Amino acid sequence: MLVLSRKIGEEIIIADRIRVKVVGIQGNRVKLGIVAPEDVTIHRQEIYQIRREFVEPSSNGTPAVAAS
């Protein structure tokens, strides 16, 4: 894990395609702005985990909707 310190207005760049900017700090919360190509999905961790519960990998490695 890479750990960085950034101030408001500073950015990190991931793989020349994704920009993450600190846009605000209020108490113990940090607001981030993310700019990424349309083919990159971005989810909060809790949403990502919920979505994974309803999806199971198919035999070819692409997600398929889980049967109910």
All heavy atoms as TSV, in Angstrom:
chain	resi	resn	atom	element	x	y	z
A	1	MET	N	N	0.849	-1.180	0.000
A	1	MET	CA	C	0.000	0.000	0.000
A	1	MET	C	C	0.890	1.237	0.000
A	1	MET	O	O	1.819	1.341	0.785
A	1	MET	CB	C	-0.898	0.006	1.238
A	1	MET	CG	C	-1.679	1.291	1.368
A	1	MET	SD	S	-2.605	1.508	2.896
A	1	MET	CE	C	-3.687	0.136	2.829
A	2	LEU	N	N	0.572	2.145	-0.874
A	2	LEU	CA	C	1.260	3.426	-0.927
A	2	LEU	C	C	0.462	4.422	-0.089
A	2	LEU	O	O	-0.751	4.550	-0.264
A	2	LEU	CB	C	1.336	3.922	-2.373
A	2	LEU	CG	C	1.883	5.327	-2.593
A	2	LEU	CD1	C	3.341	5.408	-2.157
A	2	LEU	CD2	C	1.729	5.721	-4.045
A	3	VAL	N	N	1.117	5.099	0.816
A	3	VAL	CA	C	0.461	6.103	1.659
A	3	VAL	C	C	1.056	7.452	1.317
A	3	VAL	O	O	2.273	7.635	1.355
A	3	VAL	CB	C	0.654	5.786	3.161
A	3	VAL	CG1	C	-0.006	6.858	4.008
A	3	VAL	CG2	C	0.103	4.414	3.496
A	4	LEU	N	N	0.190	8.417	0.957
A	4	LEU	CA	C	0.630	9.754	0.565
A	4	LEU	C	C	-0.038	10.808	1.428
A	4	LEU	O	O	-1.165	10.619	1.878
A	4	LEU	CB	C	0.249	10.024	-0.895
A	4	LEU	CG	C	0.837	9.090	-1.946
A	4	LEU	CD1	C	0.184	9.355	-3.292
A	4	LEU	CD2	C	2.329	9.283	-2.032
A	5	SER	N	N	0.633	11.899	1.600
A	5	SER	CA	C	0.045	13.075	2.241
A	5	SER	C	C	-0.189	14.108	1.152
A	5	SER	O	O	0.685	14.371	0.328
A	5	SER	CB	C	0.993	13.653	3.294
A	5	SER	OG	O	1.188	12.731	4.330
A	6	ARG	N	N	-1.365	14.700	1.126
A	6	ARG	CA	C	-1.715	15.721	0.145
A	6	ARG	C	C	-2.444	16.837	0.864
A	6	ARG	O	O	-3.142	16.624	1.832
A	6	ARG	CB	C	-2.645	15.165	-0.942
A	6	ARG	CG	C	-2.094	13.993	-1.741
A	6	ARG	CD	C	-1.150	14.372	-2.867
A	6	ARG	NE	N	0.127	14.795	-2.356
A	6	ARG	CZ	C	1.004	15.531	-3.016
A	6	ARG	NH1	N	0.741	15.972	-4.209
A	6	ARG	NH2	N	2.144	15.843	-2.483
A	7	LYS	N	N	-2.305	18.034	0.335
A	7	LYS	CA	C	-3.031	19.190	0.839
A	7	LYS	C	C	-4.199	19.474	-0.093
A	7	LYS	O	O	-4.255	18.964	-1.212
A	7	LYS	CB	C	-2.107	20.416	0.881
A	7	LYS	CG	C	-0.951	20.257	1.847
A	7	LYS	CD	C	-0.049	21.469	1.775
A	7	LYS	CE	C	1.149	21.282	2.686
A	7	LYS	NZ	N	2.099	22.393	2.550
A	8	ILE	N	N	-5.119	20.325	0.354
A	8	ILE	CA	C	-6.257	20.706	-0.487
A	8	ILE	C	C	-5.727	21.269	-1.806
A	8	ILE	O	O	-4.806	22.082	-1.828
A	8	ILE	CB	C	-7.152	21.736	0.225
A	8	ILE	CG1	C	-7.832	21.079	1.420
A	8	ILE	CG2	C	-8.196	22.313	-0.734
A	8	ILE	CD1	C	-8.675	22.015	2.252
A	9	GLY	N	N	-6.302	20.782	-2.902
A	9	GLY	CA	C	-5.909	21.228	-4.228
A	9	GLY	C	C	-4.833	20.359	-4.871
A	9	GLY	O	O	-4.620	20.437	-6.072
A	10	GLU	N	N	-4.155	19.529	-4.093
A	10	GLU	CA	C	-3.122	18.668	-4.652
A	10	GLU	C	C	-3.742	17.382	-5.186
A	10	GLU	O	O	-4.797	16.956	-4.737
A	10	GLU	CB	C	-2.048	18.357	-3.608
A	10	GLU	CG	C	-1.252	19.583	-3.208
A	10	GLU	CD	C	-0.168	19.285	-2.200
A	10	GLU	OE1	O	-0.297	18.328	-1.415
A	10	GLU	OE2	O	0.817	20.031	-2.198
A	11	GLU	N	N	-3.069	16.766	-6.164
A	11	GLU	CA	C	-3.589	15.588	-6.853
A	11	GLU	C	C	-2.594	14.449	-6.828
A	11	GLU	O	O	-1.401	14.668	-6.638
A	11	GLU	CB	C	-3.880	15.893	-8.327
A	11	GLU	CG	C	-4.942	16.916	-8.570
A	11	GLU	CD	C	-5.185	17.119	-10.060
A	11	GLU	OE1	O	-4.304	16.797	-10.883
A	11	GLU	OE2	O	-6.259	17.601	-10.396
A	12	ILE	N	N	-3.122	13.261	-7.070
A	12	ILE	CA	C	-2.283	12.129	-7.443
A	12	ILE	C	C	-2.810	11.639	-8.791
A	12	ILE	O	O	-3.982	11.832	-9.122
A	12	ILE	CB	C	-2.290	10.994	-6.398
A	12	ILE	CG1	C	-3.678	10.408	-6.219
A	12	ILE	CG2	C	-1.753	11.471	-5.074
A	12	ILE	CD1	C	-3.682	9.119	-5.440
A	13	ILE	N	N	-1.936	11.049	-9.577
A	13	ILE	CA	C	-2.305	10.552	-10.907
A	13	ILE	C	C	-1.977	9.067	-10.948
A	13	ILE	O	O	-0.874	8.656	-10.593
A	13	ILE	CB	C	-1.566	11.321	-12.013
A	13	ILE	CG1	C	-1.917	12.811	-11.913
A	13	ILE	CG2	C	-1.902	10.750	-13.390
A	13	ILE	CD1	C	-1.105	13.710	-12.791
A	14	ILE	N	N	-2.935	8.279	-11.400
A	14	ILE	CA	C	-2.786	6.826	-11.461
A	14	ILE	C	C	-2.804	6.401	-12.922
A	14	ILE	O	O	-3.778	6.667	-13.639
A	14	ILE	CB	C	-3.923	6.129	-10.681
A	14	ILE	CG1	C	-3.930	6.625	-9.232
A	14	ILE	CG2	C	-3.787	4.616	-10.774
A	14	ILE	CD1	C	-5.154	6.234	-8.439
A	15	ALA	N	N	-1.747	5.729	-13.334
A	15	ALA	CA	C	-1.641	5.146	-14.682
A	15	ALA	C	C	-1.937	6.161	-15.795
A	15	ALA	O	O	-2.502	5.791	-16.813
A	15	ALA	CB	C	-2.554	3.931	-14.807
A	16	ASP	N	N	-1.563	7.395	-15.619
A	16	ASP	CA	C	-1.777	8.448	-16.622
A	16	ASP	C	C	-3.233	8.624	-17.024
A	16	ASP	O	O	-3.523	9.316	-17.992
A	16	ASP	CB	C	-0.950	8.177	-17.896
A	16	ASP	CG	C	0.542	8.266	-17.644
A	16	ASP	OD1	O	0.946	9.077	-16.801
A	16	ASP	OD2	O	1.289	7.525	-18.303
A	17	ARG	N	N	-4.174	7.972	-16.336
A	17	ARG	CA	C	-5.579	8.008	-16.750
A	17	ARG	C	C	-6.523	8.494	-15.662
A	17	ARG	O	O	-7.619	8.938	-15.955
A	17	ARG	CB	C	-6.046	6.606	-17.158
A	17	ARG	CG	C	-5.296	6.017	-18.308
A	17	ARG	CD	C	-5.789	4.640	-18.632
A	17	ARG	NE	N	-7.242	4.658	-18.746
A	17	ARG	CZ	C	-7.985	3.581	-18.860
A	17	ARG	NH1	N	-7.454	2.406	-18.886
A	17	ARG	NH2	N	-9.290	3.678	-18.958
A	18	ILE	N	N	-6.122	8.378	-14.404
A	18	ILE	CA	C	-7.024	8.677	-13.298
A	18	ILE	C	C	-6.387	9.744	-12.421
A	18	ILE	O	O	-5.239	9.612	-12.000
A	18	ILE	CB	C	-7.317	7.404	-12.475
A	18	ILE	CG1	C	-7.932	6.334	-13.382
A	18	ILE	CG2	C	-8.225	7.730	-11.290
A	18	ILE	CD1	C	-7.982	4.965	-12.771
A	19	ARG	N	N	-7.163	10.799	-12.159
A	19	ARG	CA	C	-6.688	11.892	-11.313
A	19	ARG	C	C	-7.543	11.933	-10.058
A	19	ARG	O	O	-8.770	11.950	-10.142
A	19	ARG	CB	C	-6.783	13.214	-12.042
A	19	ARG	CG	C	-5.952	13.258	-13.331
A	19	ARG	CD	C	-6.189	14.525	-14.109
A	19	ARG	NE	N	-5.465	15.654	-13.543
A	19	ARG	CZ	C	-4.215	15.963	-13.882
A	19	ARG	NH1	N	-3.585	15.252	-14.773
A	19	ARG	NH2	N	-3.618	16.988	-13.325
A	20	VAL	N	N	-6.880	11.959	-8.906
A	20	VAL	CA	C	-7.571	12.048	-7.624
A	20	VAL	C	C	-7.091	13.323	-6.946
A	20	VAL	O	O	-5.895	13.499	-6.706
A	20	VAL	CB	C	-7.278	10.822	-6.727
A	20	VAL	CG1	C	-8.029	10.930	-5.411
A	20	VAL	CG2	C	-7.627	9.528	-7.449
A	21	LYS	N	N	-8.042	14.220	-6.661
A	21	LYS	CA	C	-7.700	15.535	-6.103
A	21	LYS	C	C	-8.374	15.708	-4.744
A	21	LYS	O	O	-9.549	15.366	-4.576
A	21	LYS	CB	C	-8.187	16.627	-7.055
A	21	LYS	CG	C	-7.846	18.030	-6.623
A	21	LYS	CD	C	-8.276	19.033	-7.687
A	21	LYS	CE	C	-7.843	20.428	-7.363
A	21	LYS	NZ	N	-8.191	21.366	-8.432
A	22	VAL	N	N	-7.635	16.219	-3.779
A	22	VAL	CA	C	-8.211	16.562	-2.479
A	22	VAL	C	C	-8.939	17.885	-2.657
A	22	VAL	O	O	-8.319	18.907	-2.962
A	22	VAL	CB	C	-7.118	16.669	-1.392
A	22	VAL	CG1	C	-7.741	17.074	-0.057
A	22	VAL	CG2	C	-6.350	15.364	-1.255
A	23	VAL	N	N	-10.262	17.862	-2.513
A	23	VAL	CA	C	-11.039	19.085	-2.723
A	23	VAL	C	C	-11.512	19.710	-1.413
A	23	VAL	O	O	-11.950	20.857	-1.400
A	23	VAL	CB	C	-12.234	18.844	-3.675
A	23	VAL	CG1	C	-11.747	18.479	-5.065
A	23	VAL	CG2	C	-13.172	17.784	-3.140
A	24	GLY	N	N	-11.403	18.966	-0.310
A	24	GLY	CA	C	-11.798	19.539	0.962
A	24	GLY	C	C	-11.472	18.630	2.126
A	24	GLY	O	O	-11.353	17.418	1.974
A	25	ILE	N	N	-11.306	19.245	3.301
A	25	ILE	CA	C	-11.073	18.505	4.533
A	25	ILE	C	C	-11.947	19.149	5.595
A	25	ILE	O	O	-11.890	20.361	5.800
A	25	ILE	CB	C	-9.592	18.561	4.960
A	25	ILE	CG1	C	-8.694	17.985	3.873
A	25	ILE	CG2	C	-9.390	17.830	6.283
A	25	ILE	CD1	C	-7.204	18.187	4.124
A	26	GLN	N	N	-12.790	18.339	6.251
A	26	GLN	CA	C	-13.649	18.834	7.324
A	26	GLN	C	C	-13.547	17.853	8.486
A	26	GLN	O	O	-14.055	16.732	8.403
A	26	GLN	CB	C	-15.099	18.943	6.868
A	26	GLN	CG	C	-15.306	19.967	5.774
A	26	GLN	CD	C	-16.735	19.991	5.265
A	26	GLN	OE1	O	-17.501	19.063	5.482
A	26	GLN	NE2	N	-17.095	21.060	4.571
A	27	GLY	N	N	-12.862	18.241	9.533
A	27	GLY	CA	C	-12.666	17.343	10.672
A	27	GLY	C	C	-11.870	16.127	10.245
A	27	GLY	O	O	-10.779	16.242	9.700
A	28	ASN	N	N	-12.448	14.931	10.446
A	28	ASN	CA	C	-11.745	13.709	10.073
A	28	ASN	C	C	-12.206	13.161	8.721
A	28	ASN	O	O	-11.992	12.001	8.412
A	28	ASN	CB	C	-11.910	12.636	11.160
A	28	ASN	CG	C	-13.354	12.204	11.337
A	28	ASN	OD1	O	-14.260	12.804	10.774
A	28	ASN	ND2	N	-13.569	11.170	12.116
A	29	ARG	N	N	-12.867	14.010	7.918
A	29	ARG	CA	C	-13.337	13.597	6.594
A	29	ARG	C	C	-12.578	14.331	5.503
A	29	ARG	O	O	-12.338	15.527	5.600
A	29	ARG	CB	C	-14.823	13.891	6.437
A	29	ARG	CG	C	-15.653	13.147	7.463
A	29	ARG	CD	C	-17.095	13.228	7.141
A	29	ARG	NE	N	-17.522	11.844	7.083
A	29	ARG	CZ	C	-18.536	11.402	6.406
A	29	ARG	NH1	N	-19.250	12.222	5.696
A	29	ARG	NH2	N	-18.857	10.139	6.425
A	30	VAL	N	N	-12.249	13.590	4.469
A	30	VAL	CA	C	-11.553	14.153	3.314
A	30	VAL	C	C	-12.470	14.012	2.106
A	30	VAL	O	O	-13.009	12.940	1.858
A	30	VAL	CB	C	-10.224	13.409	3.046
A	30	VAL	CG1	C	-9.544	13.930	1.806
A	30	VAL	CG2	C	-9.306	13.520	4.256
A	31	LYS	N	N	-12.673	15.090	1.366
A	31	LYS	CA	C	-13.461	15.040	0.130
A	31	LYS	C	C	-12.506	14.920	-1.044
A	31	LYS	O	O	-11.567	15.710	-1.164
A	31	LYS	CB	C	-14.326	16.287	-0.029
A	31	LYS	CG	C	-15.451	16.357	0.960
A	31	LYS	CD	C	-16.347	17.539	0.665
A	31	LYS	CE	C	-17.493	17.583	1.660
A	31	LYS	NZ	N	-18.429	18.674	1.342
A	32	LEU	N	N	-12.759	13.914	-1.883
A	32	LEU	CA	C	-11.918	13.668	-3.043
A	32	LEU	C	C	-12.701	13.894	-4.315
A	32	LEU	O	O	-13.873	13.529	-4.398
A	32	LEU	CB	C	-11.408	12.216	-3.026
A	32	LEU	CG	C	-10.610	11.790	-1.805
A	32	LEU	CD1	C	-10.318	10.294	-1.869
A	32	LEU	CD2	C	-9.328	12.587	-1.701
A	33	GLY	N	N	-12.052	14.453	-5.307
A	33	GLY	CA	C	-12.608	14.556	-6.651
A	33	GLY	C	C	-11.841	13.586	-7.531
A	33	GLY	O	O	-10.618	13.531	-7.467
A	34	ILE	N	N	-12.560	12.801	-8.325
A	34	ILE	CA	C	-11.919	11.791	-9.162
A	34	ILE	C	C	-12.312	12.019	-10.613
A	34	ILE	O	O	-13.498	12.133	-10.926
A	34	ILE	CB	C	-12.329	10.372	-8.721
A	34	ILE	CG1	C	-11.962	10.166	-7.248
A	34	ILE	CG2	C	-11.676	9.321	-9.609
A	34	ILE	CD1	C	-12.541	8.923	-6.635
A	35	VAL	N	N	-11.315	12.077	-11.485
A	35	VAL	CA	C	-11.542	12.185	-12.923
A	35	VAL	C	C	-10.942	10.928	-13.544
A	35	VAL	O	O	-9.757	10.647	-13.354
A	35	VAL	CB	C	-10.873	13.440	-13.515
A	35	VAL	CG1	C	-11.056	13.481	-15.016
A	35	VAL	CG2	C	-11.430	14.701	-12.863
A	36	ALA	N	N	-11.800	10.161	-14.249
A	36	ALA	CA	C	-11.348	8.918	-14.865
A	36	ALA	C	C	-12.085	8.713	-16.180
A	36	ALA	O	O	-13.173	9.260	-16.382
A	36	ALA	CB	C	-11.626	7.749	-13.928
A	37	PRO	N	N	-11.524	7.912	-17.076
A	37	PRO	CA	C	-12.213	7.608	-18.328
A	37	PRO	C	C	-13.547	6.910	-18.064
A	37	PRO	O	O	-13.729	6.284	-17.012
A	37	PRO	CB	C	-11.250	6.653	-19.048
A	37	PRO	CG	C	-9.928	6.869	-18.405
A	37	PRO	CD	C	-10.202	7.287	-17.002
A	38	GLU	N	N	-14.457	6.996	-19.017
A	38	GLU	CA	C	-15.782	6.404	-18.850
A	38	GLU	C	C	-15.748	4.899	-18.655
A	38	GLU	O	O	-16.646	4.340	-18.045
A	38	GLU	CB	C	-16.667	6.746	-20.044
A	38	GLU	CG	C	-17.082	8.198	-20.070
A	38	GLU	CD	C	-18.056	8.505	-21.184
A	38	GLU	OE1	O	-18.748	7.582	-21.658
A	38	GLU	OE2	O	-18.135	9.673	-21.578
A	39	ASP	N	N	-14.704	4.231	-19.148
A	39	ASP	CA	C	-14.642	2.777	-19.009
A	39	ASP	C	C	-14.141	2.327	-17.639
A	39	ASP	O	O	-14.077	1.133	-17.352
A	39	ASP	CB	C	-13.768	2.156	-20.110
A	39	ASP	CG	C	-12.310	2.571	-20.008
A	39	ASP	OD1	O	-12.042	3.745	-19.687
A	39	ASP	OD2	O	-11.439	1.717	-20.261
A	40	VAL	N	N	-13.800	3.267	-16.758
A	40	VAL	CA	C	-13.348	2.946	-15.405
A	40	VAL	C	C	-14.505	3.198	-14.438
A	40	VAL	O	O	-15.007	4.313	-14.348
A	40	VAL	CB	C	-12.130	3.816	-15.009
A	40	VAL	CG1	C	-11.735	3.573	-13.565
A	40	VAL	CG2	C	-10.974	3.572	-15.952
A	41	THR	N	N	-14.922	2.141	-13.746
A	41	THR	CA	C	-15.994	2.313	-12.765
A	41	THR	C	C	-15.388	2.672	-11.415
A	41	THR	O	O	-14.306	2.193	-11.063
A	41	THR	CB	C	-16.850	1.042	-12.629
A	41	THR	OG1	O	-16.002	-0.048	-12.265
A	41	THR	CG2	C	-17.573	0.719	-13.912
A	42	ILE	N	N	-16.090	3.517	-10.680
A	42	ILE	CA	C	-15.621	3.977	-9.382
A	42	ILE	C	C	-16.767	3.794	-8.392
A	42	ILE	O	O	-17.883	4.264	-8.631
A	42	ILE	CB	C	-15.203	5.459	-9.430
A	42	ILE	CG1	C	-14.115	5.661	-10.475
A	42	ILE	CG2	C	-14.757	5.944	-8.051
A	42	ILE	CD1	C	-13.817	7.110	-10.786
A	43	HIS	N	N	-16.499	3.071	-7.301
A	43	HIS	CA	C	-17.501	2.843	-6.262
A	43	HIS	C	C	-16.867	3.055	-4.895
A	43	HIS	O	O	-15.693	2.750	-4.707
A	43	HIS	CB	C	-18.029	1.395	-6.301
A	43	HIS	CG	C	-18.702	1.023	-7.565
A	43	HIS	ND1	N	-19.910	1.541	-7.951
A	43	HIS	CD2	C	-18.338	0.178	-8.551
A	43	HIS	CE1	C	-20.263	1.024	-9.108
A	43	HIS	NE2	N	-19.324	0.196	-9.508
A	44	ARG	N	N	-17.659	3.517	-3.943
A	44	ARG	CA	C	-17.227	3.489	-2.551
A	44	ARG	C	C	-17.112	2.017	-2.145
A	44	ARG	O	O	-17.808	1.156	-2.676
A	44	ARG	CB	C	-18.234	4.195	-1.650
A	44	ARG	CG	C	-18.398	5.665	-1.944
A	44	ARG	CD	C	-19.291	6.354	-0.910
A	44	ARG	NE	N	-20.406	5.565	-0.466
A	44	ARG	CZ	C	-21.682	5.766	-0.816
A	44	ARG	NH1	N	-21.993	6.728	-1.651
A	44	ARG	NH2	N	-22.638	5.005	-0.345
A	45	GLN	N	N	-16.237	1.724	-1.194
A	45	GLN	CA	C	-15.993	0.336	-0.799
A	45	GLN	C	C	-17.274	-0.389	-0.393
A	45	GLN	O	O	-17.512	-1.520	-0.810
A	45	GLN	CB	C	-14.986	0.277	0.347
A	45	GLN	CG	C	-14.716	-1.147	0.817
A	45	GLN	CD	C	-13.836	-1.200	2.042
A	45	GLN	OE1	O	-13.599	-0.207	2.700
A	45	GLN	NE2	N	-13.358	-2.386	2.351
A	46	GLU	N	N	-18.116	0.252	0.394
A	46	GLU	CA	C	-19.325	-0.422	0.865
A	46	GLU	C	C	-20.280	-0.747	-0.284
A	46	GLU	O	O	-20.942	-1.786	-0.302
A	46	GLU	CB	C	-20.033	0.377	1.965
A	46	GLU	CG	C	-20.494	1.770	1.576
A	46	GLU	CD	C	-19.451	2.864	1.722
A	46	GLU	OE1	O	-18.240	2.581	1.793
A	46	GLU	OE2	O	-19.872	4.042	1.759
A	47	ILE	N	N	-20.346	0.103	-1.282
A	47	ILE	CA	C	-21.182	-0.163	-2.455
A	47	ILE	C	C	-20.565	-1.278	-3.295
A	47	ILE	O	O	-21.256	-2.176	-3.775
A	47	ILE	CB	C	-21.369	1.120	-3.301
A	47	ILE	CG1	C	-22.027	2.233	-2.480
A	47	ILE	CG2	C	-22.129	0.829	-4.589
A	47	ILE	CD1	C	-23.403	1.878	-1.941
A	48	TYR	N	N	-19.261	-1.247	-3.451
A	48	TYR	CA	C	-18.557	-2.288	-4.201
A	48	TYR	C	C	-18.819	-3.667	-3.586
A	48	TYR	O	O	-19.112	-4.627	-4.292
A	48	TYR	CB	C	-17.064	-1.974	-4.211
A	48	TYR	CG	C	-16.217	-3.007	-4.914
A	48	TYR	CD1	C	-16.154	-3.053	-6.299
A	48	TYR	CD2	C	-15.470	-3.930	-4.185
A	48	TYR	CE1	C	-15.378	-3.993	-6.948
A	48	TYR	CE2	C	-14.690	-4.871	-4.822
A	48	TYR	CZ	C	-14.648	-4.898	-6.199
A	48	TYR	OH	O	-13.885	-5.832	-6.841
A	49	GLN	N	N	-18.745	-3.752	-2.267
A	49	GLN	CA	C	-18.976	-5.036	-1.592
A	49	GLN	C	C	-20.409	-5.513	-1.775
A	49	GLN	O	O	-20.647	-6.701	-2.014
A	49	GLN	CB	C	-18.633	-4.921	-0.113
A	49	GLN	CG	C	-17.147	-4.797	0.120
A	49	GLN	CD	C	-16.785	-4.543	1.560
A	49	GLN	OE1	O	-17.582	-4.008	2.337
A	49	GLN	NE2	N	-15.568	-4.920	1.934
A	50	ILE	N	N	-21.374	-4.621	-1.686
A	50	ILE	CA	C	-22.779	-5.000	-1.897
A	50	ILE	C	C	-22.986	-5.486	-3.318
A	50	ILE	O	O	-23.636	-6.503	-3.546
A	50	ILE	CB	C	-23.716	-3.811	-1.570
A	50	ILE	CG1	C	-23.706	-3.541	-0.066
A	50	ILE	CG2	C	-25.127	-4.078	-2.086
A	50	ILE	CD1	C	-24.365	-2.243	0.327
A	51	ARG	N	N	-22.408	-4.783	-4.287
A	51	ARG	CA	C	-22.548	-5.187	-5.693
A	51	ARG	C	C	-21.940	-6.562	-5.925
A	51	ARG	O	O	-22.487	-7.365	-6.668
A	51	ARG	CB	C	-21.905	-4.151	-6.621
A	51	ARG	CG	C	-22.688	-2.839	-6.701
A	51	ARG	CD	C	-21.951	-1.788	-7.520
A	51	ARG	NE	N	-21.630	-2.259	-8.857
A	51	ARG	CZ	C	-22.427	-2.107	-9.918
A	51	ARG	NH1	N	-23.583	-1.506	-9.784
A	51	ARG	NH2	N	-22.049	-2.561	-11.092
A	52	ARG	N	N	-20.821	-6.861	-5.285
A	52	ARG	CA	C	-20.168	-8.165	-5.455
A	52	ARG	C	C	-21.017	-9.298	-4.897
A	52	ARG	O	O	-20.927	-10.426	-5.367
A	52	ARG	CB	C	-18.796	-8.170	-4.802
A	52	ARG	CG	C	-17.787	-7.391	-5.621
A	52	ARG	CD	C	-16.407	-7.560	-5.082
A	52	ARG	NE	N	-16.086	-8.959	-4.953
A	52	ARG	CZ	C	-15.075	-9.564	-5.556
A	52	ARG	NH1	N	-14.284	-8.866	-6.330
A	52	ARG	NH2	N	-14.828	-10.833	-5.370
A	53	GLU	N	N	-21.837	-9.018	-3.893
A	53	GLU	CA	C	-22.706	-10.055	-3.326
A	53	GLU	C	C	-23.730	-10.542	-4.339
A	53	GLU	O	O	-24.191	-11.666	-4.258
A	53	GLU	CB	C	-23.434	-9.528	-2.093
A	53	GLU	CG	C	-22.541	-9.328	-0.892
A	53	GLU	CD	C	-23.296	-8.765	0.285
A	53	GLU	OE1	O	-24.551	-8.810	0.294
A	53	GLU	OE2	O	-22.637	-8.256	1.214
A	54	PHE	N	N	-24.081	-9.698	-5.301
A	54	PHE	CA	C	-25.112	-10.035	-6.275
A	54	PHE	C	C	-24.535	-10.447	-7.623
A	54	PHE	O	O	-25.268	-10.636	-8.571
A	54	PHE	CB	C	-26.064	-8.855	-6.461
A	54	PHE	CG	C	-26.838	-8.568	-5.210
A	54	PHE	CD1	C	-26.456	-7.533	-4.366
A	54	PHE	CD2	C	-27.925	-9.347	-4.865
A	54	PHE	CE1	C	-27.162	-7.273	-3.203
A	54	PHE	CE2	C	-28.626	-9.099	-3.696
A	54	PHE	CZ	C	-28.243	-8.060	-2.862
A	55	VAL	N	N	-23.216	-10.585	-7.689
A	55	VAL	CA	C	-22.565	-10.966	-8.936
A	55	VAL	C	C	-21.604	-12.111	-8.642
A	55	VAL	O	O	-20.895	-12.083	-7.644
A	55	VAL	CB	C	-21.772	-9.768	-9.528
A	55	VAL	CG1	C	-21.001	-10.178	-10.757
A	55	VAL	CG2	C	-22.709	-8.615	-9.840
A	56	GLU	N	N	-21.589	-13.118	-9.514
A	56	GLU	CA	C	-20.609	-14.182	-9.379
A	56	GLU	C	C	-19.867	-14.326	-10.694
A	56	GLU	O	O	-20.457	-14.158	-11.762
A	56	GLU	CB	C	-21.271	-15.499	-8.988
A	56	GLU	CG	C	-22.234	-16.036	-10.013
A	56	GLU	CD	C	-22.949	-17.303	-9.551
A	56	GLU	OE1	O	-22.849	-17.645	-8.371
A	56	GLU	OE2	O	-23.602	-17.923	-10.381
A	57	PRO	N	N	-18.570	-14.630	-10.647
A	57	PRO	CA	C	-17.819	-14.743	-11.891
A	57	PRO	C	C	-18.286	-15.937	-12.715
A	57	PRO	O	O	-18.596	-16.983	-12.176
A	57	PRO	CB	C	-16.371	-14.920	-11.445
A	57	PRO	CG	C	-16.402	-15.103	-9.977
A	57	PRO	CD	C	-17.770	-14.830	-9.481
A	58	SER	N	N	-18.366	-15.743	-14.019
A	58	SER	CA	C	-18.706	-16.851	-14.913
A	58	SER	C	C	-17.426	-17.595	-15.262
A	58	SER	O	O	-16.336	-17.193	-14.887
A	58	SER	CB	C	-19.396	-16.320	-16.176
A	58	SER	OG	O	-18.488	-15.552	-16.929
A	59	SER	N	N	-17.525	-18.643	-16.018
A	59	SER	CA	C	-16.363	-19.464	-16.344
A	59	SER	C	C	-15.336	-18.718	-17.194
A	59	SER	O	O	-14.163	-19.063	-17.178
A	59	SER	CB	C	-16.807	-20.733	-17.068
A	59	SER	OG	O	-17.481	-20.393	-18.263
A	60	ASN	N	N	-15.746	-17.697	-17.931
A	60	ASN	CA	C	-14.784	-16.976	-18.772
A	60	ASN	C	C	-14.199	-15.746	-18.076
A	60	ASN	O	O	-13.519	-14.962	-18.695
A	60	ASN	CB	C	-15.413	-16.594	-20.115
A	60	ASN	CG	C	-16.554	-15.606	-19.979
A	60	ASN	OD1	O	-16.819	-15.110	-18.886
A	60	ASN	ND2	N	-17.223	-15.327	-21.069
A	61	GLY	N	N	-14.494	-15.565	-16.792
A	61	GLY	CA	C	-13.893	-14.487	-16.031
A	61	GLY	C	C	-14.656	-13.187	-16.042
A	61	GLY	O	O	-14.290	-12.243	-15.381
A	62	THR	N	N	-15.764	-13.105	-16.806
A	62	THR	CA	C	-16.568	-11.882	-16.813
A	62	THR	C	C	-17.718	-12.051	-15.834
A	62	THR	O	O	-18.221	-13.153	-15.647
A	62	THR	CB	C	-17.117	-11.566	-18.213
A	62	THR	OG1	O	-17.889	-12.676	-18.652
A	62	THR	CG2	C	-15.990	-11.287	-19.181
A	63	PRO	N	N	-18.148	-10.979	-15.187
A	63	PRO	CA	C	-19.222	-11.096	-14.207
A	63	PRO	C	C	-20.542	-11.539	-14.849
A	63	PRO	O	O	-20.853	-11.184	-15.966
A	63	PRO	CB	C	-19.372	-9.682	-13.641
A	63	PRO	CG	C	-18.176	-8.940	-14.099
A	63	PRO	CD	C	-17.629	-9.654	-15.287
A	64	ALA	N	N	-21.280	-12.327	-14.095
A	64	ALA	CA	C	-22.619	-12.742	-14.514
A	64	ALA	C	C	-23.529	-12.544	-13.327
A	64	ALA	O	O	-23.118	-12.716	-12.182
A	64	ALA	CB	C	-22.616	-14.197	-14.958
A	65	VAL	N	N	-24.783	-12.197	-13.553
A	65	VAL	CA	C	-25.724	-11.974	-12.466
A	65	VAL	C	C	-25.989	-13.286	-11.762
A	65	VAL	O	O	-26.250	-14.312	-12.403
A	65	VAL	CB	C	-27.034	-11.358	-12.992
A	65	VAL	CG1	C	-28.034	-11.197	-11.869
A	65	VAL	CG2	C	-26.755	-10.021	-13.656
A	66	ALA	N	N	-25.900	-13.284	-10.446
A	66	ALA	CA	C	-26.132	-14.495	-9.654
A	66	ALA	C	C	-27.607	-14.874	-9.698
A	66	ALA	O	O	-28.481	-14.012	-9.702
A	66	ALA	CB	C	-25.677	-14.287	-8.216
A	67	ALA	N	N	-27.868	-16.143	-9.701
A	67	ALA	CA	C	-29.255	-16.635	-9.688
A	67	ALA	C	C	-29.864	-16.406	-8.312
A	67	ALA	O	O	-29.195	-16.528	-7.306
A	67	ALA	CB	C	-29.284	-18.116	-10.047
A	68	SER	N	N	-31.157	-16.100	-8.287
A	68	SER	CA	C	-31.836	-15.864	-7.006
A	68	SER	C	C	-32.450	-17.135	-6.478
A	68	SER	O	O	-32.898	-17.956	-7.183
A	68	SER	CB	C	-32.953	-14.838	-7.186
A	68	SER	OG	O	-32.433	-13.662	-7.702
